[in-house]
C-alpha cells in the first residue's frame, strides 16, 4: 500500500478543471507511468552516454531498486503527470 503521497492528493493532482477523477483512473495512470519507467530502465544508456526512453520526472534521486509504482505516485503527487481522456 502506498501511504505517501496520500491518495486524495494524487486524485486532486489528476483532476482537470476541479472535476474529481476516480480511483480507477488514478490506478490506470500510475500503472501506465510505472510501465514507462520500467521500459526506460530496461533500455538504459548507449555506449555514447545517450539515454533512451522516458526519464523519471520526480526530482528525488532515483535508485535502481526503488519501486516504480512509488516513483510514479511521487511524480503524480508533484503534478508532473496529467490524465488525458482519450
PDB file of N, CA, C and O in Angstrom:
ATOM      1  N   UNK A   1       0.837  -1.174   0.000  1.00  0.00           N
ATOM      2  CA  UNK A   1       0.000   0.000   0.000  1.00  0.00           C
ATOM      3  C   UNK A   1       0.887   1.243   0.000  1.00  0.00           C
ATOM      4  O   UNK A   1       1.919   1.285   0.669  1.00  0.00           O
ATOM      5  N   UNK A   2       0.474   2.232  -0.746  1.00  0.00           N
ATOM      6  CA  UNK A   2       1.219   3.481  -0.824  1.00  0.00           C
ATOM      7  C   UNK A   2       0.559   4.495   0.105  1.00  0.00           C
ATOM      8  O   UNK A   2      -0.615   4.826  -0.062  1.00  0.00           O
ATOM      9  N   UNK A   3       1.316   4.986   1.081  1.00  0.00           N
ATOM     10  CA  UNK A   3       0.785   5.971   2.026  1.00  0.00           C
ATOM     11  C   UNK A   3       1.253   7.380   1.722  1.00  0.00           C
ATOM     12  O   UNK A   3       0.604   8.350   2.115  1.00  0.00           O
ATOM     13  N   UNK A   4       2.358   7.501   1.036  1.00  0.00           N
ATOM     14  CA  UNK A   4       2.935   8.811   0.765  1.00  0.00           C
ATOM     15  C   UNK A   4       3.261   8.917  -0.710  1.00  0.00           C
ATOM     16  O   UNK A   4       4.064   8.107  -1.173  1.00  0.00           O
ATOM     17  N   UNK A   5       2.743   9.792  -1.457  1.00  0.00           N
ATOM     18  CA  UNK A   5       1.763  10.817  -1.115  1.00  0.00           C
ATOM     19  C   UNK A   5       0.366  10.227  -0.944  1.00  0.00           C
ATOM     20  O   UNK A   5       0.072   9.165  -1.492  1.00  0.00           O
ATOM     21  N   UNK A   6      -0.496  10.904  -0.190  1.00  0.00           N
ATOM     22  CA  UNK A   6      -1.844  10.392   0.060  1.00  0.00           C
ATOM     23  C   UNK A   6      -2.662  10.282  -1.233  1.00  0.00           C
ATOM     24  O   UNK A   6      -2.489  11.067  -2.165  1.00  0.00           O
ATOM     25  N   UNK A   7      -3.544   9.302  -1.261  1.00  0.00           N
ATOM     26  CA  UNK A   7      -4.376   9.047  -2.436  1.00  0.00           C
ATOM     27  C   UNK A   7      -5.237  10.269  -2.766  1.00  0.00           C
ATOM     28  O   UNK A   7      -5.427  10.590  -3.939  1.00  0.00           O
ATOM     29  N   UNK A   8      -5.749  10.942  -1.758  1.00  0.00           N
ATOM     30  CA  UNK A   8      -6.577  12.130  -2.006  1.00  0.00           C
ATOM     31  C   UNK A   8      -5.799  13.214  -2.743  1.00  0.00           C
ATOM     32  O   UNK A   8      -6.346  13.883  -3.621  1.00  0.00           O
ATOM     33  N   UNK A   9      -4.535  13.391  -2.394  1.00  0.00           N
ATOM     34  CA  UNK A   9      -3.693  14.364  -3.088  1.00  0.00           C
ATOM     35  C   UNK A   9      -3.458  13.937  -4.539  1.00  0.00           C
ATOM     36  O   UNK A   9      -3.494  14.768  -5.447  1.00  0.00           O
ATOM     37  N   UNK A  10      -3.222  12.658  -4.753  1.00  0.00           N
ATOM     38  CA  UNK A  10      -2.998  12.158  -6.107  1.00  0.00           C
ATOM     39  C   UNK A  10      -4.229  12.369  -6.982  1.00  0.00           C
ATOM     40  O   UNK A  10      -4.110  12.760  -8.143  1.00  0.00           O
ATOM     41  N   UNK A  11      -5.406  12.111  -6.427  1.00  0.00           N
ATOM     42  CA  UNK A  11      -6.653  12.315  -7.174  1.00  0.00           C
ATOM     43  C   UNK A  11      -6.831  13.792  -7.491  1.00  0.00           C
ATOM     44  O   UNK A  11      -7.247  14.146  -8.595  1.00  0.00           O
ATOM     45  N   UNK A  12      -6.519  14.655  -6.532  1.00  0.00           N
ATOM     46  CA  UNK A  12      -6.644  16.097  -6.756  1.00  0.00           C
ATOM     47  C   UNK A  12      -5.689  16.569  -7.851  1.00  0.00           C
ATOM     48  O   UNK A  12      -6.052  17.412  -8.672  1.00  0.00           O
ATOM     49  N   UNK A  13      -4.471  16.027  -7.866  1.00  0.00           N
ATOM     50  CA  UNK A  13      -3.486  16.419  -8.883  1.00  0.00           C
ATOM     51  C   UNK A  13      -3.923  15.995 -10.284  1.00  0.00           C
ATOM     52  O   UNK A  13      -3.623  16.683 -11.260  1.00  0.00           O
ATOM     53  N   UNK A  14      -4.623  14.877 -10.389  1.00  0.00           N
ATOM     54  CA  UNK A  14      -5.063  14.389 -11.692  1.00  0.00           C
ATOM     55  C   UNK A  14      -6.364  15.022 -12.163  1.00  0.00           C
ATOM     56  O   UNK A  14      -6.742  14.867 -13.324  1.00  0.00           O
ATOM     57  N   UNK A  15      -7.049  15.728 -11.283  1.00  0.00           N
ATOM     58  CA  UNK A  15      -8.368  16.263 -11.599  1.00  0.00           C
ATOM     59  C   UNK A  15      -8.277  17.506 -12.475  1.00  0.00           C
ATOM     60  O   UNK A  15      -7.795  18.546 -12.026  1.00  0.00           O
ATOM     61  N   UNK A  16      -8.739  17.408 -13.730  1.00  0.00           N
ATOM     62  CA  UNK A  16      -8.746  18.591 -14.592  1.00  0.00           C
ATOM     63  C   UNK A  16      -9.945  19.478 -14.280  1.00  0.00           C
ATOM     64  O   UNK A  16     -11.048  18.974 -14.072  1.00  0.00           O
ATOM     65  N   UNK A  17      -9.746  20.756 -14.248  1.00  0.00           N
ATOM     66  CA  UNK A  17     -10.828  21.724 -14.045  1.00  0.00           C
ATOM     67  C   UNK A  17     -11.614  21.483 -12.763  1.00  0.00           C
ATOM     68  O   UNK A  17     -12.796  21.819 -12.697  1.00  0.00           O
ATOM     69  N   UNK A  18     -10.989  20.915 -11.757  1.00  0.00           N
ATOM     70  CA  UNK A  18     -11.660  20.713 -10.485  1.00  0.00           C
ATOM     71  C   UNK A  18     -12.630  19.537 -10.452  1.00  0.00           C
ATOM     72  O   UNK A  18     -13.241  19.269  -9.417  1.00  0.00           O
ATOM     73  N   UNK A  19     -12.776  18.836 -11.571  1.00  0.00           N
ATOM     74  CA  UNK A  19     -13.648  17.665 -11.610  1.00  0.00           C
ATOM     75  C   UNK A  19     -12.844  16.461 -11.160  1.00  0.00           C
ATOM     76  O   UNK A  19     -11.863  16.083 -11.800  1.00  0.00           O
ATOM     77  N   UNK A  20     -13.261  15.863 -10.061  1.00  0.00           N
ATOM     78  CA  UNK A  20     -12.500  14.781  -9.458  1.00  0.00           C
ATOM     79  C   UNK A  20     -12.505  13.531 -10.337  1.00  0.00           C
ATOM     80  O   UNK A  20     -13.549  13.126 -10.849  1.00  0.00           O
ATOM     81  N   UNK A  21     -11.335  12.929 -10.505  1.00  0.00           N
ATOM     82  CA  UNK A  21     -11.233  11.672 -11.246  1.00  0.00           C
ATOM     83  C   UNK A  21     -11.455  10.516 -10.276  1.00  0.00           C
ATOM     84  O   UNK A  21     -11.391  10.697  -9.060  1.00  0.00           O
ATOM     85  N   UNK A  22     -11.711   9.350 -10.810  1.00  0.00           N
ATOM     86  CA  UNK A  22     -11.965   8.178  -9.973  1.00  0.00           C
ATOM     87  C   UNK A  22     -10.657   7.539  -9.518  1.00  0.00           C
ATOM     88  O   UNK A  22      -9.590   7.824 -10.061  1.00  0.00           O
ATOM     89  N   UNK A  23     -10.755   6.681  -8.525  1.00  0.00           N
ATOM     90  CA  UNK A  23      -9.585   5.935  -8.069  1.00  0.00           C
ATOM     91  C   UNK A  23      -9.104   4.987  -9.162  1.00  0.00           C
ATOM     92  O   UNK A  23      -7.909   4.716  -9.279  1.00  0.00           O
ATOM     93  N   UNK A  24     -10.034   4.493  -9.950  1.00  0.00           N
ATOM     94  CA  UNK A  24      -9.677   3.634 -11.074  1.00  0.00           C
ATOM     95  C   UNK A  24      -8.783   4.402 -12.057  1.00  0.00           C
ATOM     96  O   UNK A  24      -7.781   3.867 -12.532  1.00  0.00           O
ATOM     97  N   UNK A  25      -9.137   5.628 -12.353  1.00  0.00           N
ATOM     98  CA  UNK A  25      -8.333   6.458 -13.247  1.00  0.00           C
ATOM     99  C   UNK A  25      -6.933   6.649 -12.667  1.00  0.00           C
ATOM    100  O   UNK A  25      -5.944   6.570 -13.395  1.00  0.00           O
ATOM    101  N   UNK A  26      -6.849   6.894 -11.385  1.00  0.00           N
ATOM    102  CA  UNK A  26      -5.556   7.039 -10.723  1.00  0.00           C
ATOM    103  C   UNK A  26      -4.730   5.766 -10.882  1.00  0.00           C
ATOM    104  O   UNK A  26      -3.537   5.835 -11.179  1.00  0.00           O
ATOM    105  N   UNK A  27      -5.349   4.618 -10.687  1.00  0.00           N
ATOM    106  CA  UNK A  27      -4.641   3.337 -10.830  1.00  0.00           C
ATOM    107  C   UNK A  27      -4.114   3.145 -12.242  1.00  0.00           C
ATOM    108  O   UNK A  27      -2.982   2.701 -12.431  1.00  0.00           O
ATOM    109  N   UNK A  28      -4.931   3.479 -13.234  1.00  0.00           N
ATOM    110  CA  UNK A  28      -4.529   3.310 -14.632  1.00  0.00           C
ATOM    111  C   UNK A  28      -3.363   4.231 -14.966  1.00  0.00           C
ATOM    112  O   UNK A  28      -2.389   3.799 -15.581  1.00  0.00           O
ATOM    113  N   UNK A  29      -3.453   5.482 -14.570  1.00  0.00           N
ATOM    114  CA  UNK A  29      -2.386   6.451 -14.863  1.00  0.00           C
ATOM    115  C   UNK A  29      -1.091   6.037 -14.178  1.00  0.00           C
ATOM    116  O   UNK A  29      -0.026   6.072 -14.794  1.00  0.00           O
ATOM    117  N   UNK A  30      -1.171   5.644 -12.905  1.00  0.00           N
ATOM    118  CA  UNK A  30       0.032   5.234 -12.174  1.00  0.00           C
ATOM    119  C   UNK A  30       0.643   3.975 -12.790  1.00  0.00           C
ATOM    120  O   UNK A  30       1.866   3.869 -12.888  1.00  0.00           O
ATOM    121  N   UNK A  31      -0.184   3.030 -13.200  1.00  0.00           N
ATOM    122  CA  UNK A  31       0.322   1.798 -13.806  1.00  0.00           C
ATOM    123  C   UNK A  31       0.987   2.072 -15.155  1.00  0.00           C
ATOM    124  O   UNK A  31       2.034   1.500 -15.461  1.00  0.00           O
ATOM    125  N   UNK A  32       0.385   2.942 -15.956  1.00  0.00           N
ATOM    126  CA  UNK A  32       0.983   3.271 -17.256  1.00  0.00           C
ATOM    127  C   UNK A  32       2.325   3.972 -17.074  1.00  0.00           C
ATOM    128  O   UNK A  32       3.286   3.671 -17.781  1.00  0.00           O
ATOM    129  N   UNK A  33       2.390   4.897 -16.135  1.00  0.00           N
ATOM    130  CA  UNK A  33       3.647   5.611 -15.896  1.00  0.00           C
ATOM    131  C   UNK A  33       4.709   4.666 -15.346  1.00  0.00           C
ATOM    132  O   UNK A  33       5.878   4.764 -15.717  1.00  0.00           O
ATOM    133  N   UNK A  34       4.308   3.743 -14.456  1.00  0.00           N
ATOM    134  CA  UNK A  34       5.253   2.777 -13.905  1.00  0.00           C
ATOM    135  C   UNK A  34       5.813   1.898 -15.023  1.00  0.00           C
ATOM    136  O   UNK A  34       7.002   1.578 -15.018  1.00  0.00           O
ATOM    137  N   UNK A  35       4.972   1.505 -15.980  1.00  0.00           N
ATOM    138  CA  UNK A  35       5.428   0.702 -17.119  1.00  0.00           C
ATOM    139  C   UNK A  35       6.433   1.495 -17.963  1.00  0.00           C
ATOM    140  O   UNK A  35       7.429   0.938 -18.425  1.00  0.00           O
ATOM    141  N   UNK A  36       6.177   2.783 -18.163  1.00  0.00           N
ATOM    142  CA  UNK A  36       7.113   3.615 -18.918  1.00  0.00           C
ATOM    143  C   UNK A  36       8.475   3.682 -18.221  1.00  0.00           C
ATOM    144  O   UNK A  36       9.515   3.607 -18.876  1.00  0.00           O
ATOM    145  N   UNK A  37       8.465   3.822 -16.902  1.00  0.00           N
ATOM    146  CA  UNK A  37       9.716   3.894 -16.140  1.00  0.00           C
ATOM    147  C   UNK A  37      10.465   2.572 -16.251  1.00  0.00           C
ATOM    148  O   UNK A  37      11.683   2.564 -16.426  1.00  0.00           O
ATOM    149  N   UNK A  38       9.748   1.454 -16.150  1.00  0.00           N
ATOM    150  CA  UNK A  38      10.384   0.143 -16.294  1.00  0.00           C
ATOM    151  C   UNK A  38      11.023  -0.028 -17.660  1.00  0.00           C
ATOM    152  O   UNK A  38      12.144  -0.523 -17.772  1.00  0.00           O
ATOM    153  N   UNK A  39      10.305   0.383 -18.698  1.00  0.00           N
ATOM    154  CA  UNK A  39      10.850   0.282 -20.047  1.00  0.00           C
ATOM    155  C   UNK A  39      12.100   1.143 -20.201  1.00  0.00           C
ATOM    156  O   UNK A  39      13.059   0.742 -20.861  1.00  0.00           O
ATOM    157  N   UNK A  40      12.086   2.323 -19.594  1.00  0.00           N
ATOM    158  CA  UNK A  40      13.239   3.205 -19.666  1.00  0.00           C
ATOM    159  C   UNK A  40      14.440   2.571 -18.955  1.00  0.00           C
ATOM    160  O   UNK A  40      15.569   2.661 -19.437  1.00  0.00           O
ATOM    161  N   UNK A  41      14.194   1.934 -17.818  1.00  0.00           N
ATOM    162  CA  UNK A  41      15.283   1.287 -17.095  1.00  0.00           C
ATOM    163  C   UNK A  41      15.860   0.126 -17.884  1.00  0.00           C
ATOM    164  O   UNK A  41      17.067  -0.112 -17.841  1.00  0.00           O
ATOM    165  N   UNK A  42      15.012  -0.602 -18.606  1.00  0.00           N
ATOM    166  CA  UNK A  42      15.477  -1.730 -19.399  1.00  0.00           C
ATOM    167  C   UNK A  42      16.329  -1.262 -20.577  1.00  0.00           C
ATOM    168  O   UNK A  42      17.295  -1.927 -20.949  1.00  0.00           O
ATOM    169  N   UNK A  43      15.973  -0.120 -21.161  1.00  0.00           N
ATOM    170  CA  UNK A  43      16.730   0.394 -22.305  1.00  0.00           C
ATOM    171  C   UNK A  43      18.093   0.916 -21.882  1.00  0.00           C
ATOM    172  O   UNK A  43      19.093   0.684 -22.563  1.00  0.00           O
ATOM    173  N   UNK A  44      18.131   1.618 -20.764  1.00  0.00           N
ATOM    174  CA  UNK A  44      19.393   2.131 -20.244  1.00  0.00           C
ATOM    175  C   UNK A  44      20.021   3.182 -21.132  1.00  0.00           C
ATOM    176  O   UNK A  44      19.327   3.953 -21.795  1.00  0.00           O
ATOM    177  N   UNK A  45      21.331   3.203 -21.135  1.00  0.00           N
ATOM    178  CA  UNK A  45      22.069   4.184 -21.935  1.00  0.00           C
ATOM    179  C   UNK A  45      22.942   3.466 -22.954  1.00  0.00           C
ATOM    180  O   UNK A  45      23.314   2.306 -22.771  1.00  0.00           O
ATOM    181  N   UNK A  46      23.256   4.163 -24.010  1.00  0.00           N
ATOM    182  CA  UNK A  46      24.113   3.603 -25.056  1.00  0.00           C
ATOM    183  C   UNK A  46      25.578   3.767 -24.657  1.00  0.00           C
ATOM    184  O   UNK A  46      25.884   4.350 -23.617  1.00  0.00           O
ATOM    185  N   UNK A  47      26.469   3.253 -25.483  1.00  0.00           N
ATOM    186  CA  UNK A  47      27.906   3.361 -25.224  1.00  0.00           C
ATOM    187  C   UNK A  47      28.378   4.812 -25.290  1.00  0.00           C
ATOM    188  O   UNK A  47      29.425   5.149 -24.737  1.00  0.00           O
ATOM    189  N   UNK A  48      27.610   5.674 -25.967  1.00  0.00           N
ATOM    190  CA  UNK A  48      27.984   7.077 -26.114  1.00  0.00           C
ATOM    191  C   UNK A  48      27.391   7.966 -25.026  1.00  0.00           C
ATOM    192  O   UNK A  48      27.541   9.187 -25.077  1.00  0.00           O
ATOM    193  N   UNK A  49      26.721   7.368 -24.042  1.00  0.00           N
ATOM    194  CA  UNK A  49      26.150   8.146 -22.955  1.00  0.00           C
ATOM    195  C   UNK A  49      24.794   8.744 -23.278  1.00  0.00           C
ATOM    196  O   UNK A  49      24.278   9.547 -22.501  1.00  0.00           O
ATOM    197  N   UNK A  50      24.206   8.372 -24.404  1.00  0.00           N
ATOM    198  CA  UNK A  50      22.885   8.879 -24.769  1.00  0.00           C
ATOM    199  C   UNK A  50      21.838   8.009 -24.081  1.00  0.00           C
ATOM    200  O   UNK A  50      21.851   6.785 -24.214  1.00  0.00           O
ATOM    201  N   UNK A  51      20.945   8.642 -23.356  1.00  0.00           N
ATOM    202  CA  UNK A  51      19.906   7.902 -22.661  1.00  0.00           C
ATOM    203  C   UNK A  51      18.689   7.786 -23.554  1.00  0.00           C
ATOM    204  O   UNK A  51      18.219   8.773 -24.120  1.00  0.00           O
ATOM    205  N   UNK A  52      18.190   6.581 -23.672  1.00  0.00           N
ATOM    206  CA  UNK A  52      16.995   6.338 -24.467  1.00  0.00           C
ATOM    207  C   UNK A  52      15.797   6.175 -23.552  1.00  0.00           C
ATOM    208  O   UNK A  52      15.945   5.817 -22.383  1.00  0.00           O
ATOM    209  N   UNK A  53      14.620   6.434 -24.077  1.00  0.00           N
ATOM    210  CA  UNK A  53      13.395   6.227 -23.315  1.00  0.00           C
ATOM    211  C   UNK A  53      12.974   7.458 -22.558  1.00  0.00           C
ATOM    212  O   UNK A  53      13.483   8.555 -22.788  1.00  0.00           O
ATOM    213  N   UNK A  54      12.047   7.267 -21.660  1.00  0.00           N
ATOM    214  CA  UNK A  54      11.429   8.357 -20.903  1.00  0.00           C
ATOM    215  C   UNK A  54      12.130   8.472 -19.560  1.00  0.00           C
ATOM    216  O   UNK A  54      12.285   7.486 -18.841  1.00  0.00           O
ATOM    217  N   UNK A  55      12.545   9.663 -19.237  1.00  0.00           N
ATOM    218  CA  UNK A  55      13.235   9.898 -17.985  1.00  0.00           C
ATOM    219  C   UNK A  55      12.229  10.088 -16.848  1.00  0.00           C
ATOM    220  O   UNK A  55      11.163  10.666 -17.062  1.00  0.00           O
ATOM    221  N   UNK A  56      12.554   9.606 -15.636  1.00  0.00           N
ATOM    222  CA  UNK A  56      11.694   9.881 -14.486  1.00  0.00           C
ATOM    223  C   UNK A  56      11.573  11.384 -14.262  1.00  0.00           C
ATOM    224  O   UNK A  56      12.557  12.115 -14.373  1.00  0.00           O
ATOM    225  N   UNK A  57      10.374  11.835 -13.948  1.00  0.00           N
ATOM    226  CA  UNK A  57      10.104  13.260 -13.779  1.00  0.00           C
ATOM    227  C   UNK A  57      10.362  13.755 -12.360  1.00  0.00           C
ATOM    228  O   UNK A  57      10.611  14.944 -12.159  1.00  0.00           O
ATOM    229  N   UNK A  58      10.308  12.869 -11.384  1.00  0.00           N
ATOM    230  CA  UNK A  58      10.450  13.290  -9.987  1.00  0.00           C
ATOM    231  C   UNK A  58      11.854  13.811  -9.733  1.00  0.00           C
ATOM    232  O   UNK A  58      12.823  13.321 -10.312  1.00  0.00           O
ATOM    233  N   UNK A  59      11.956  14.795  -8.874  1.00  0.00           N
ATOM    234  CA  UNK A  59      13.240  15.419  -8.579  1.00  0.00           C
ATOM    235  C   UNK A  59      14.059  14.625  -7.566  1.00  0.00           C
ATOM    236  O   UNK A  59      15.247  14.892  -7.389  1.00  0.00           O
ATOM    237  N   UNK A  60      13.435  13.649  -6.899  1.00  0.00           N
ATOM    238  CA  UNK A  60      14.166  12.852  -5.929  1.00  0.00           C
ATOM    239  C   UNK A  60      15.197  12.002  -6.655  1.00  0.00           C
ATOM    240  O   UNK A  60      15.038  11.669  -7.829  1.00  0.00           O
ATOM    241  N   UNK A  61      16.263  11.656  -5.928  1.00  0.00           N
ATOM    242  CA  UNK A  61      17.257  10.776  -6.537  1.00  0.00           C
ATOM    243  C   UNK A  61      16.617   9.406  -6.741  1.00  0.00           C
ATOM    244  O   UNK A  61      15.969   8.867  -5.844  1.00  0.00           O
ATOM    245  N   UNK A  62      16.806   8.866  -7.911  1.00  0.00           N
ATOM    246  CA  UNK A  62      16.177   7.608  -8.282  1.00  0.00           C
ATOM    247  C   UNK A  62      17.167   6.479  -8.078  1.00  0.00           C
ATOM    248  O   UNK A  62      18.250   6.473  -8.663  1.00  0.00           O
ATOM    249  N   UNK A  63      16.786   5.526  -7.245  1.00  0.00           N
ATOM    250  CA  UNK A  63      17.611   4.351  -7.026  1.00  0.00           C
ATOM    251  C   UNK A  63      17.131   3.248  -7.957  1.00  0.00           C
ATOM    252  O   UNK A  63      15.925   3.115  -8.169  1.00  0.00           O
ATOM    253  N   UNK A  64      18.026   2.460  -8.514  1.00  0.00           N
ATOM    254  CA  UNK A  64      17.601   1.382  -9.411  1.00  0.00           C
ATOM    255  C   UNK A  64      16.653   0.394  -8.745  1.00  0.00           C
ATOM    256  O   UNK A  64      15.830  -0.223  -9.422  1.00  0.00           O
ATOM    257  N   UNK A  65      16.758   0.235  -7.425  1.00  0.00           N
ATOM    258  CA  UNK A  65      15.911  -0.730  -6.731  1.00  0.00           C
ATOM    259  C   UNK A  65      14.588  -0.121  -6.259  1.00  0.00           C
ATOM    260  O   UNK A  65      13.747  -0.834  -5.713  1.00  0.00           O
ATOM    261  N   UNK A  66      14.392   1.188  -6.461  1.00  0.00           N
ATOM    262  CA  UNK A  66      13.172   1.827  -5.982  1.00  0.00           C
ATOM    263  C   UNK A  66      11.959   1.319  -6.755  1.00  0.00           C
ATOM    264  O   UNK A  66      12.009   1.147  -7.973  1.00  0.00           O
ATOM    265  N   UNK A  67      10.891   1.087  -6.041  1.00  0.00           N
ATOM    266  CA  UNK A  67       9.656   0.596  -6.641  1.00  0.00           C
ATOM    267  C   UNK A  67       9.140   1.624  -7.647  1.00  0.00           C
ATOM    268  O   UNK A  67       8.986   2.801  -7.322  1.00  0.00           O
ATOM    269  N   UNK A  68       8.876   1.168  -8.868  1.00  0.00           N
ATOM    270  CA  UNK A  68       8.465   2.090  -9.924  1.00  0.00           C
ATOM    271  C   UNK A  68       7.078   2.657  -9.679  1.00  0.00           C
ATOM    272  O   UNK A  68       6.788   3.769 -10.121  1.00  0.00           O
ATOM    273  N   UNK A  69       6.218   1.931  -8.992  1.00  0.00           N
ATOM    274  CA  UNK A  69       4.891   2.449  -8.684  1.00  0.00           C
ATOM    275  C   UNK A  69       4.978   3.587  -7.668  1.00  0.00           C
ATOM    276  O   UNK A  69       4.221   4.554  -7.749  1.00  0.00           O
ATOM    277  N   UNK A  70       5.886   3.471  -6.726  1.00  0.00           N
ATOM    278  CA  UNK A  70       6.111   4.553  -5.760  1.00  0.00           C
ATOM    279  C   UNK A  70       6.649   5.781  -6.489  1.00  0.00           C
ATOM    280  O   UNK A  70       6.220   6.904  -6.220  1.00  0.00           O
ATOM    281  N   UNK A  71       7.581   5.570  -7.403  1.00  0.00           N
ATOM    282  CA  UNK A  71       8.136   6.681  -8.172  1.00  0.00           C
ATOM    283  C   UNK A  71       7.059   7.349  -9.023  1.00  0.00           C
ATOM    284  O   UNK A  71       6.993   8.576  -9.091  1.00  0.00           O
ATOM    285  N   UNK A  72       6.211   6.542  -9.674  1.00  0.00           N
ATOM    286  CA  UNK A  72       5.107   7.091 -10.472  1.00  0.00           C
ATOM    287  C   UNK A  72       4.156   7.894  -9.590  1.00  0.00           C
ATOM    288  O   UNK A  72       3.679   8.952 -10.001  1.00  0.00           O
ATOM    289  N   UNK A  73       3.876   7.406  -8.388  1.00  0.00           N
ATOM    290  CA  UNK A  73       2.989   8.131  -7.464  1.00  0.00           C
ATOM    291  C   UNK A  73       3.601   9.456  -7.036  1.00  0.00           C
ATOM    292  O   UNK A  73       2.893  10.454  -6.906  1.00  0.00           O
ATOM    293  N   UNK A  74       4.911   9.472  -6.815  1.00  0.00           N
ATOM    294  CA  UNK A  74       5.582  10.723  -6.452  1.00  0.00           C
ATOM    295  C   UNK A  74       5.489  11.728  -7.594  1.00  0.00           C
ATOM    296  O   UNK A  74       5.298  12.921  -7.361  1.00  0.00           O
ATOM    297  N   UNK A  75       5.624  11.246  -8.829  1.00  0.00           N
ATOM    298  CA  UNK A  75       5.521  12.137  -9.982  1.00  0.00           C
ATOM    299  C   UNK A  75       4.108  12.698 -10.115  1.00  0.00           C
ATOM    300  O   UNK A  75       3.939  13.878 -10.423  1.00  0.00           O
ATOM    301  N   UNK A  76       3.104  11.875  -9.889  1.00  0.00           N
ATOM    302  CA  UNK A  76       1.711  12.353  -9.940  1.00  0.00           C
ATOM    303  C   UNK A  76       1.484  13.368  -8.831  1.00  0.00           C
ATOM    304  O   UNK A  76       0.875  14.413  -9.061  1.00  0.00           O
ATOM    305  N   UNK A  77       1.969  13.069  -7.628  1.00  0.00           N
ATOM    306  CA  UNK A  77       1.815  13.988  -6.498  1.00  0.00           C
ATOM    307  C   UNK A  77       2.505  15.320  -6.718  1.00  0.00           C
ATOM    308  O   UNK A  77       2.055  16.348  -6.211  1.00  0.00           O
ATOM    309  N   UNK A  78       3.602  15.307  -7.477  1.00  0.00           N
ATOM    310  CA  UNK A  78       4.331  16.548  -7.777  1.00  0.00           C
ATOM    311  C   UNK A  78       3.670  17.334  -8.903  1.00  0.00           C
ATOM    312  O   UNK A  78       4.092  18.449  -9.211  1.00  0.00           O
ATOM    313  N   UNK A  79       2.635  16.761  -9.521  1.00  0.00           N
ATOM    314  CA  UNK A  79       1.927  17.459 -10.591  1.00  0.00           C
ATOM    315  C   UNK A  79       2.610  17.353 -11.942  1.00  0.00           C
ATOM    316  O   UNK A  79       2.284  18.110 -12.856  1.00  0.00           O
ATOM    317  N   UNK A  80       3.552  16.429 -12.087  1.00  0.00           N
ATOM    318  CA  UNK A  80       4.288  16.298 -13.340  1.00  0.00           C
ATOM    319  C   UNK A  80       3.604  15.369 -14.335  1.00  0.00           C
ATOM    320  O   UNK A  80       3.968  15.348 -15.511  1.00  0.00           O
ATOM    321  N   UNK A  81       2.627  14.606 -13.883  1.00  0.00           N
ATOM    322  CA  UNK A  81       1.890  13.667 -14.739  1.00  0.00           C
ATOM    323  C   UNK A  81       0.425  14.074 -14.716  1.00  0.00           C
ATOM    324  O   UNK A  81      -0.139  14.329 -13.652  1.00  0.00           O
ATOM    325  N   UNK A  82      -0.182  14.133 -15.878  1.00  0.00           N
ATOM    326  CA  UNK A  82      -1.593  14.507 -16.004  1.00  0.00           C
ATOM    327  C   UNK A  82      -2.365  13.386 -16.692  1.00  0.00           C
ATOM    328  O   UNK A  82      -1.812  12.648 -17.509  1.00  0.00           O
ATOM    329  N   UNK A  83      -3.632  13.268 -16.359  1.00  0.00           N
ATOM    330  CA  UNK A  83      -4.511  12.300 -17.020  1.00  0.00           C
ATOM    331  C   UNK A  83      -5.212  13.016 -18.166  1.00  0.00           C
ATOM    332  O   UNK A  83      -5.792  14.088 -17.990  1.00  0.00           O
ATOM    333  N   UNK A  84      -5.145  12.402 -19.341  1.00  0.00           N
ATOM    334  CA  UNK A  84      -5.818  12.958 -20.516  1.00  0.00           C
ATOM    335  C   UNK A  84      -6.809  11.937 -21.007  1.00  0.00           C
ATOM    336  O   UNK A  84      -6.449  10.797 -21.303  1.00  0.00           O
ATOM    337  N   UNK A  85      -8.051  12.341 -21.093  1.00  0.00           N
ATOM    338  CA  UNK A  85      -9.094  11.431 -21.553  1.00  0.00           C
ATOM    339  C   UNK A  85      -8.995  11.273 -23.068  1.00  0.00           C
ATOM    340  O   UNK A  85      -8.964  12.252 -23.814  1.00  0.00           O
ATOM    341  N   UNK A  86      -8.948  10.008 -23.503  1.00  0.00           N
ATOM    342  CA  UNK A  86      -8.846   9.728 -24.941  1.00  0.00           C
ATOM    343  C   UNK A  86     -10.170   9.889 -25.636  1.00  0.00           C
ATOM    344  O   UNK A  86     -10.258   9.690 -26.848  1.00  0.00           O
TER     345      UNK A  86
END
